[in-house]
């Protein structure tokens, strides 16, 4: 991720200010794959003690992957389960958030995990700003990256999966971004390369 220290510092100050004012702030970090969403969430959490929730833990289970569901913009995550298990409890002020992460290796839900959320909770990952979820956040951040840099990062991450990203996952993300004007919903848009 290529974000200037001043931008990161300013973002952290904004998050801390919102948490102080509101008692709890839920921050959304959406954006293109390989743009640095997980890295940014980790950097903020390291400085603030925030709890981090990953949309990757809410991929659809095999039986949910119908043609109709996958044809929806943003339809390839279980946003209903995410809303029920994570976002609603956070909004209600609960501190112990219990959910079952999706395991890509077994294509099933793992044992329950508990994440303790304090004044700052970060939700990172593509599709976290779907219209069904968007209203729960006190701060919305969109990360973007050039197509060339995106592919370079994806190849560095795992060369065997880069083609699948290029042919399937990136087009699905782009359709979601366009259908819902995701970048325009955000308080801050950052280019990371």
ROZARO-576329 format. One record per residue (C-alpha): x, y, z; residue number from 0. Coordinates in nm, 3 decimals. Layout:
REM ROZARO-576329
> X,Y,Z,NUM
...
This chain:
REM ROZARO-576329
> 0.000,0.000,0.000,0
> 0.129,0.342,-0.089,1
> -0.036,0.598,0.140,2
> 0.146,0.904,0.265,3
> 0.216,0.919,0.637,4
> 0.030,1.253,0.654,5
> -0.281,1.095,0.499,6
> -0.268,0.803,0.741,7
> -0.210,1.030,1.039,8
> -0.500,1.256,0.933,9
> -0.729,0.955,0.886,10
> -0.639,0.818,1.230,11
> -0.710,1.157,1.391,12
> -1.050,1.167,1.216,13
> -1.136,0.816,1.336,14
> -1.035,0.897,1.693,15
> -1.232,1.223,1.687,16
> -1.545,1.043,1.565,17
> -1.509,0.774,1.832,18
> -1.471,1.037,2.103,19
> -1.774,1.231,1.978,20
> -2.004,0.934,1.910,21
> -1.895,0.678,2.168,22
> -1.826,0.423,1.891,23
> -1.741,0.465,1.527,24
> -1.765,0.195,1.263,25
> -1.529,0.262,0.973,26
> -1.575,0.104,0.630,27
> -1.277,0.052,0.400,28
> -1.397,-0.064,0.057,29
> -1.216,-0.054,-0.275,30
> -1.042,-0.243,-0.548,31
> -0.867,-0.571,-0.474,32
> -0.497,-0.525,-0.400,33
> -0.549,-0.157,-0.321,34
> -0.441,-0.200,0.042,35
> -0.768,-0.231,0.236,36
> -0.640,-0.494,0.478,37
> -0.307,-0.313,0.520,38
> -0.479,0.018,0.593,39
> -0.718,-0.144,0.842,40
> -0.421,-0.306,1.018,41
> -0.232,0.025,1.031,42
> -0.529,0.205,1.185,43
> -0.588,-0.079,1.430,44
> -0.224,-0.078,1.535,45
> -0.241,0.292,1.624,46
> -0.591,0.295,1.778,47
> -0.659,-0.053,1.913,48
> -0.955,-0.088,1.677,49
> -1.125,-0.420,1.615,50
> -1.108,-0.529,1.251,51
> -1.369,-0.732,1.065,52
> -1.298,-0.877,0.720,53
> -1.560,-0.915,0.448,54
> -1.358,-1.215,0.323,55
> -1.496,-1.400,0.628,56
> -1.842,-1.368,0.474,57
> -1.808,-1.524,0.130,58
> -2.111,-1.722,0.021,59
> -2.124,-2.087,0.111,60
> -2.150,-2.322,-0.191,61
> -2.524,-2.372,-0.152,62
> -2.576,-1.993,-0.161,63
> -2.386,-1.946,-0.488,64
> -2.684,-1.950,-0.719,65
> -2.679,-1.793,-1.063,66
> -2.934,-1.538,-0.946,67
> -2.731,-1.439,-0.640,68
> -2.401,-1.415,-0.827,69
> -2.563,-1.201,-1.096,70
> -2.644,-0.932,-0.836,71
> -2.387,-0.653,-0.805,72
> -2.212,-0.730,-0.478,73
> -2.399,-1.057,-0.450,74
> -2.100,-1.282,-0.384,75
> -2.078,-1.208,-0.010,76
> -2.324,-1.308,0.259,77
> -2.417,-0.954,0.354,78
> -2.728,-1.076,0.536,79
> -2.519,-1.290,0.773,80
> -2.264,-1.009,0.810,81
> -2.540,-0.766,0.903,82
> -2.692,-1.006,1.155,83
> -2.371,-1.134,1.316,84
> -2.145,-0.827,1.303,85
> -2.285,-0.494,1.189,86
> -2.614,-0.487,1.384,87
> -2.448,-0.597,1.710,88
> -2.178,-0.331,1.662,89
> -2.441,-0.064,1.599,90
> -2.628,-0.177,1.911,91
> -2.312,-0.117,2.115,92
> -2.229,-0.480,2.187,93
> -1.864,-0.546,2.265,94
> -1.829,-0.922,2.213,95
> -1.905,-0.991,1.848,96
> -1.941,-1.363,1.774,97
> -1.948,-1.490,1.416,98
> -1.845,-1.790,1.210,99
> -1.579,-1.700,0.949,100
> -1.601,-1.863,0.609,101
> -1.310,-2.100,0.542,102
> -1.209,-2.103,0.172,103
> -1.014,-2.426,0.223,104
> -1.315,-2.627,0.340,105
> -1.579,-2.408,0.171,106
> -1.772,-2.401,0.497,107
> -1.814,-2.195,0.811,108
> -1.544,-2.229,1.077,109
> -1.598,-2.253,1.450,110
> -1.731,-1.936,1.610,111
> -1.482,-1.653,1.655,112
> -1.519,-1.371,1.906,113
> -1.385,-1.023,1.837,114
> -1.402,-0.764,2.113,115
> -1.488,-0.420,1.982,116
> -1.421,-0.104,2.173,117
> -1.479,0.250,2.054,118
> -1.345,0.186,1.703,119
> -1.446,-0.096,1.471,120
> -1.317,-0.128,1.116,121
> -1.489,-0.327,0.844,122
> -1.254,-0.386,0.554,123
> -1.316,-0.549,0.223,124
> -1.493,-0.524,-0.105,125
> -1.870,-0.509,-0.080,126
> -1.878,-0.364,0.272,127
> -2.049,-0.052,0.131,128
> -2.334,-0.240,-0.033,129
> -2.656,-0.035,0.007,130
> -2.786,-0.289,0.263,131
> -2.486,-0.208,0.486,132
> -2.382,0.146,0.399,133
> -2.589,0.331,0.658,134
> -2.413,0.174,0.955,135
> -2.079,0.348,0.908,136
> -1.959,0.672,1.061,137
> -1.670,0.701,0.815,138
> -1.642,0.553,0.466,139
> -1.309,0.517,0.285,140
> -1.256,0.401,-0.074,141
> -0.916,0.279,-0.193,142
> -0.830,0.265,-0.559,143
> -0.527,0.150,-0.754,144
> -0.431,0.158,-1.121,145
> -0.504,-0.159,-1.316,146
> -0.131,-0.211,-1.384,147
> -0.032,-0.178,-1.018,148
> -0.327,-0.392,-0.914,149
> -0.215,-0.677,-1.140,150
> 0.148,-0.638,-1.028,151
> 0.041,-0.673,-0.663,152
> -0.188,-0.968,-0.737,153
> 0.092,-1.151,-0.919,154
> 0.329,-1.084,-0.627,155
> 0.064,-1.208,-0.383,156
> -0.006,-1.534,-0.568,157
> 0.080,-1.580,-0.937,158
> -0.145,-1.887,-0.963,159
> -0.455,-1.682,-0.874,160
> -0.386,-1.365,-1.076,161
> -0.576,-1.486,-1.384,162
> -0.886,-1.569,-1.178,163
> -0.879,-1.219,-1.031,164
> -0.840,-1.062,-1.374,165
> -1.111,-1.268,-1.540,166
> -1.366,-1.311,-1.261,167
> -1.321,-1.122,-0.935,168
> -1.213,-0.781,-1.068,169
> -1.505,-0.761,-1.316,170
> -1.746,-0.853,-1.032,171
> -1.602,-0.578,-0.812,172
> -1.613,-0.322,-1.090,173
> -1.978,-0.405,-1.160,174
> -2.057,-0.349,-0.790,175
> -1.863,-0.021,-0.776,176
> -2.044,0.109,-1.084,177
> -2.393,-0.015,-0.994,178
> -2.393,0.154,-0.654,179
> -2.154,0.447,-0.714,180
> -1.948,0.320,-0.421,181
> -1.665,0.574,-0.447,182
> -1.916,0.860,-0.442,183
> -2.060,0.732,-0.112,184
> -1.726,0.773,0.062,185
> -1.595,1.050,0.282,186
> -1.242,0.986,0.158,187
> -1.103,0.834,-0.162,188
> -0.735,0.740,-0.165,189
> -0.525,0.619,-0.457,190
> -0.255,0.376,-0.344,191
> -0.069,0.335,-0.671,192
